[in-house]
Every structure is written in C-alpha cells, then in structure tokens.
Amino acid sequence: MPSNTKYDVIVIGGGHNGLVNAAYLARAGKKVLVLERRYVLGGAACTEEVFPGFKFSVCSYVVSLLRPEIIRDLDLPRHGLEILPLDGTFTPMPNGDYLWRVNDHGKTHREIARHSKLDAEAYDEFGKAMQAMCRFVKPILGMVPPDPATLNPKELMKLLFVGRRFQAMNSYDKYNQVQLMTMSAIDFLDQWFETDVLKATMSASGIIGTFLGVRSPGTAYVLLHHYMGEIDGAFRSWGFARGGTGAISNAIADAAREAGVEIRTQSGISQIIIKNGKAKGVVLANGDEIYADVISSSIDPRQTFIKLMEKGHLPDEFIEEVNRYKFRGSSGKVNLALDALPNFKAMPGPGAHLRGAISISPSVEYMERAYDDAKYGNFSRRPYIDMVIPTLTDPSVAPPGKHILSCFVQYAPYKLRPGLDWDSQKEVFGNTVIDTIAEHAPNIKDIILHKQVVTPLDLEREWGLSEGNIFQGELSLEQLFFLRPVPGYAAFRTPIKNLYMCGSATHPGGGIMGGPGRLAALEILKDHKGAA
Amino acid sequence: MADQRDVVIIGGGHNGLVTAFCLAKAGRKPLVLERRPQVGGAAITEEFHPGFRCSTLSHSAGPLLPQVVRDMQLEKHGLKLIAPEIGMTALSPDGRALALHNDPQKAAQSISAFSQKDAAKYGEFQQSLTKLGKVLSKALAMIPPNIDDPSKADLWSMLETARGVRNLGKKDMYRLLRWGPMAVADLVGEFFETELLRAVVAARGIFGTFLGPWSAGSSLVLLLRAAGDAHPAGSAFFAEGGSGAITQAMAAAAQQAGAEIRTGVEVIEVRVKNGAATGVVLSNGEEINAKAIVSNADPKRTLLKLVDPTHLSPDFVTKLQHYRMPGTVAKVNLALSGLPEFTALNGLDANALAGRIHIGPEIDYLERAFDESKYGNFSKQPYLEVAIPSISDPSLAPENRHVMSIYMQYAPYKLKDGGWDKQRVPLGDTVVKTLAQYAPNLPELIVSHQIITPQDLEDTYGLTHGHIFHGELALDQFFTMRPLLDWARYRTPIENLYLCGSGTHPGVGLTGGSGANAAREILKKR
C-alpha cells in the first residue's frame, strides 16, 4: 500500500554516512526520510548493550577521521558528541620487551631511541613528511572525483587542480608522495627505520580493512589514510566517543532530526522502485511503498544495485563492474567483558600503557605470516590484533570496576577455504584471538566474563556489509578516487536517474569520516536545486 | 698520459651496444669496455659442456624493439630469429597441457578444451592488451619528461601520450587506469575461469620481480611486457645460436658504424673532477679520459661503487640505496642425452615443446612459491619457465641431443640460512625434481648441468643483487621515477656521466629501449 506522505529524499541506511547525508539535505530545506533496517542507528558505528551493563562499540571502536567541517556544520558537540583522547600505542613483544609510543614527543623519542637512536631521529622527520603528504591529500578527500574520460572542461579543471597541487610540492615531497601512492607499507617504512617492531606496528595501519599484507604494494597509501586522523585540527590523533562509537551516530542523528529529518528504524527495504529509468521510491520489507524525488543509498553497491533492484534497469557493463568491485572482508572483532584489567608480561600491572591502543604486531614476519594464512582461506593462526580498553577513559560503558576489551582482528577472510564455514569456525576463531592475547597477557582467560565474536559473515548478515568489508569495499589503488566504486560513476550518481550513492563505497571511502555522505548531499543539491 | 676518447661506454650488454651503435651512427666515437671475455651481458651463448651450447642467462630474444632491429640491420649482421608457432605451453600435473599458439584463433581452440568461455575471453583480452600496448609502447619509447620543469618538447610528448590514452575510448582507458595498480591474480580472475590459463598469464606479471600473483602492481609488469608482445601469455622468440647471437650481431653493427669494443677490461672507477666525470680507471691501472661516460651497469653499481660517493649528495645516495632490486631468479641449464618425455604431451604435436614451457599450474602454487622467498628460502615447488631451444636450433647440441634452459623463481638473493654456495646444489635438485613430476625420464637424460644462483648473477655477470631487470618494475620505479624521480633522463648528478642500462626507462628486458633512449638524450647535449 502506498503511503500518503511524499518525501524529497529517502536515504537508505542509517549508518553515519546516511545520517550525515540526510542532515545536510534537510538543512538545505529538503524533506528527508532515513530508513534503517536494524533497531539501532549507526550502521557499523553503533553502541549496543550486548551483555547487561556492558555497552560495546560492537564494530568500529575508535574515531579520528571524522571530517572537521561536518563536526562544525552539524554542531555535533552540542548534540552530545564528546571525543576523549586515546593516547599512544603499546606493542608488547614476545621476548618481554615492548615498544610504547605516546603523544608526548620527548617520551616517544626516548622510547624509540632505546631500540635505535637512528630511528628516533628518523621518527621526527617521518612525522613531518607525512604531514606534508596529508596536506596534499586532504583537499582531494573533500573533492568530488573528476571523470578523466570526459571532455567536460569543468571536470578537466579538477584534474588540473590535482596536477597543480602535485606540481606545487617540492621535489622531496613529490618523491614521498609518489612512493606513498605505490609502495608497500614495509618497503616505504624500510626507507626510514631499522627497528623491526616499529616497522611492524606502524605498517599495521596500512592493512586495516584490506585483503593485503604489509609487503603488498599499495598499502603505504592506506598508512596515510590512517595518518590523516584529525581531532580539533591536530593530525594523527585518535580518540573514543564518550558512550561508545554509537554516540557519534546518535549525535549526527540528533542534528539530522533537529533539521527536520524523519528517521525510522526496523524499516528494511526490499526494493528500489524504478520507472522509466528513474528512481521513484522504495518498497519496505513489510510491503509498504514510499515515494520520493531522490533516493540516496548509503549501503554498498552490491546491496543497492544487485539485491534491491529488479534486473533490466541497468546496463550490463555497469552490472559487470559492480560484480567486479572487490569487497573481500578480512577482519573480525572480538569484544570482551572483563572482571579486571589484563596484565601484560612486558609491562605488568595497570598503567598508562593500557589507556591507548595495544597492538599485537611484534614483527614484520608475524604480520606477513598472518596474511599468508588468509590468502589460502584460513584465519590467521596468530592474527594482528588492535585492542583498546575504553572503560579506562570512559567508565560509563561498563559496570563499576569492570572493563571492556575491544579487539579488532585481522586476518579473518570472508571466504574460508573449501570445507570450512564461519558458523562452525566462529568459536575457534574467538579462541585463537584469546590464545594470542594470552601469550602476552596470561591472565586474560581468567578475567573474561562475556565474549562476543563478530566474524566477517556476521558483519554481512547483521550489518549488511557485503563480504564483511568494513570499508564497503577494499581501499586499494584501483578502487580509489575516480575509480570508486565504478569508473565513470565516482561522482555519487548512478546510471539510474535520481538514484545516488552516499556510503563508504564512494570517494573518499571508509572509516568514520562522513566524507561520502556530505559530498553526496552537495551533489544531490546541485541536481535538485528547488527547495520543497 | 691517459688515453683521450670521445665517449666511453661501461659494459657491453645489449643496451650498451645499442647506445654505442646510435652514438657512432651520429658521428660520435664510442669505446665500449666489457669486463668479461665476450660482450652481451645477460644475452650470451656459452658452451657449458663440450658440444652443448646454451643461452647462459636470458633465453628469450626480447621481443627486441622493431626499430632497433631495423636501424642496426641485425639480420644483415647474422641474426636469425626463430618464432615457434606455439609460443607457450602450460603443463598441469594431472597430465593436461594447454598449448597457446601465436595465432589467437588456434590458441582459443586449445583453450576451448578447458573452457569455451575462456576461449572467447582470450581474444578479448588480447585485443585489449594490443590497444593498451600501443599506447604504452609510445610511453616506453619516450624520454621521461622533467616533471619539475617540463620543456616544450616534454609537454608535447606528454600531450601526445595523453591523447593516445584518451583515444583508447572510455572502456580501455579505465582499464589502463584500473589495471596498473592491480594484482595480476585479480586481473586474470576477471577474464578466465581455467586455473592453468590464469596461472600462465599471471606468470608474466611476476617474472623477474619480487612479487607474487596476489601482489598489487603485478598487472603493471604484465602490461609493460605486453607492450612489446600482446599475446596474453607471451610468445616465444629465440635467436638462432642462442641469445648471444643477438648481441654478437649488435656488436658487429656497432663496430661497422664506427664504435670500438674492448673485452676483458674491467672499469673499477669513474674519475670525477669538480662534479663532472672525466674518465675511467681500469683494473690494470690504465686510465682512459673521455668527454662523456655512459654506464650500461645498473644504477647502484655505477653510482655507489664505480663513483666515489663523496661526489654525490647524501640525500641522493640514500635514495639510491633504497632503489629496490632484490633478485629472485636463478637459472639452470641442462645438457640432455635425448628429448624428455612429458606426460602431458602424449598426444600433442612435438611443436608444443619448441616454444616456452610453463610450470606453475595454479595461482596459489605461484603465490606459495613466492611466500617462501619472503622469508629467505628458495621455493621448494618453484615456478619454472623452460625452453628446449635445440628443438628448433639443432646447432646448439650434438645430434639427437638437447639443451634445456630453465628460469627458476623464486630464488631470493638474500637467504635466511647460509649463503648460496651451500644452496646451489639443493636448488638444482629442486628444479630437476619439480620437472620430473612432468617429465619422469628427465633425470636419466642429464649429461651435465649449470646452476646460476642470484649470487652468481651478481659476482659473474655484474647484476647487483642478481636482479635481472636492474631494479624492480614497480609503479614507484617506473617512467619518470626510474631509477629515481628527477633522475629518469639518463643523466646523473655527475655531469657527463650517463646511464643506459635496464635501470633506466623503460627497462623491461631484452628490448634495447633503454639504450636507444639514452643515446638520443646524450646526443642532445653537444
């Protein structure tokens, strides 16, 4: 039954990008409806009380990339967003030593010098070089990708803009930039550092969410992607949202509602209505039909174009490209409710080292072997784990005295080798993660109250992320900028008129960044100027 | 008093000879100095067992750039190329063989025994490679522009290339952009479903590099190689008399044009005064002065060993030290008392052995072979490319006997345990054992063998770290960045010292491209 209300825009999916998209559109005067399938908003940026009293940031667990203009435009702090700093990275090593980098420059310098004096010097230089790179890349993140195959002079000007920015760098920065865009994280870091554990733990940010190893070319770029984190204008700072990652989504949702957006949860859609090559509305899972002038989809291209659309509306070549778009989820999540704090052999007892990220990335070979397992369809026997204990910074998310250990785990390939499936491997996977942690913090097994294991299959089933890819598609060079998600359709538009994409599968990509949602809104407003 | 010359060329490899020819043709007076007893570098033929001759290292003749063959009149100077009709035969351990003819229709026919779908796709892939190859070969023949301060000519040639790219049309243009950074395993996966076909095509993207088929960027290597030969798996070109015949013809052409060649003379130092190269010092103490010095040796050997690094800025030295050239290929040559019987070739035409033979039946097989090398071991189940050149060129071996030339990958230059001296014999055994899975009678036929490890490639043939391309073919070491950004125009920070080897653009094997480009650039400055 068609509903009576007609909207200007329906946003499919209430993840952070869908919400940002809706908020910007509503602020421009559009009547917007957001439809979220789950009972809770935020997509992969959600907080859920999985066990009584324990509020887990189930999927995404730290924040850094959220675009500052979005925080400003939507006035998110007023809507309850509070970012608490996450200080440093602690990397325990099997020989009892450790590497502990913090935001305090002097401390980090001394710590690295303990491993290598040369590296301590190089570390400062490296930071400066990376900042120069970030300055080059940042405006590109805020730009609608041009189409290099077009003859439209406006588009070509955009390409020229990128070219000029590149040209304006000095030759040292150019050299770094080119290398960063093409090299592997380890090859790149090898040029700067000699300490194995330092390279290993730094390279980790180059592989997060990709099906690549630290020695795979192209990973150096992702390293930068993670270096671009910015909170209050300071590069390279990471933090937690008070109340868990869901608090970010809730703040955006609050801003959206204030601007007039209507948000419905538990409203999954089963089809996008298309007539004469134009998107007209959506059919809800319960059969209701809702119409709108514009449909903006924040879910990934496979869900949008293959699952929610009848065959025949799209050119074959486009479908071929969508099918080719690579997801290949490679990570999982293990969330633990703890009775006490883990006790690390490398630095026993409680302390500041537990307040930052704890990285299980003891050597380059360890990282690469973790990847080797995944290539042949196994989860890593000894995975790379990035852990945080948010309760040390924000006690509100657990009962008094209790703690949460949030573990991001890689590699957990979506496609396991023939004979294995995630339903039967879930438990084994969880145990592997705990065993790995236990090698560094032996008390872990005694303090676990509850355990939640999120496999790539869970990410697909529950959060609608195809093949469990946390970025809605791999961040590899051939899937970036004007090639993301489909060459020729990187400007948020699709072959269907009035149907737009606004999720992480579009430029500038994944992470709690909000870039795609905002840029897509601006493009939609270009095409649909008249206010309601 | 030192001998005074016009131009000295260090090293008589194929690129050095091409440069010598081009310079001589333009009226310069080049003197080529070759350390070994014969010119040719990695393109040589040697008798490794009485009566048995073989291309010691590179067994494929390029494909040489057509204009190099033409300009140097290599055929007049004795070069005869053999192009077997079946360029590549891929073997599978279950006893099947996939023969890829040079003729795409015939190739499609062989493929259809495995998959009809792939047979159809093969032609499409080849067409795309042909189109992209045309654009790429323009870029390969181009002197990389100075990106800091492009000249008018630079801008013009960039514009020309850009036009070529645009003329590809939307579909192929996006392919070019998308494929470059991709893993070759993904690329072949997009086109083909037959594992053996995927593997033999993917192998082209990993040959000679420290990449596995799942390494991003391996598609670029495939594209670069396809620029000269658009057959998806590559065709076969052999020189009659082995690869040495190519460089012998080149040497003859260069000499006829007026170049002088001395063999058995080793340059141990490039003399530099006030930032300019003035001459070279030989191992016997002899000094030769020259107005220009051109090095066919790789960039590291030239600038970090032959030149005293104090003449270079520390920044340049650091960057060059980081120029990546980890060798991964070993070579095994066998003298055989007869033709081995390949299980897979039972019913097949004997022609199927005349081209190149691919061992490495699956993408995962190739990737696992690569995995071991990452941790400093040579592959226990290696990827092999085999040629039996004596089938089409009986002059290489006594009657009814044969020589077999095998590239073995991966053999990392840096081993985890011990040096290559200890691993040489196990490496040879591994190669023979692997081949025996496909040709069980091979071990009985072996009369003699020659095993060349990456260490030998460095010590005997002067390839730093045993890298056969004088440096990885990767996006960050390509075009305006080969060998280093700002130094891609065959010049070096030392005035009058030039590079002309594979460590410069385009640097993709035995093509002569680097040598020809370098000569053009040197001739600009008089």
Interface residues (C-beta under 8 A of the other chain):
Chain A: P148 A149 Q167 S171 K174 Y175 V178 Q179 M181 T182 M183 D187 D190 Q191 L212 R215 S216 P217 G218 T219 E317 R324 K326 E365 E368 D372 K375 Y376 S476 L477 E478 F482 L483 P487 G488
Chain B: I147 D148 R166 K170 K171 M173 Y174 L177 R178 W179 G180 P181 M182 A183 D186 E190 L211 W214 S215 A216 G217 T318 K319 H322 R324 D364 E367 R368 D371 K374 Y375 A474 L475 D476 M481 L484 L485 D486
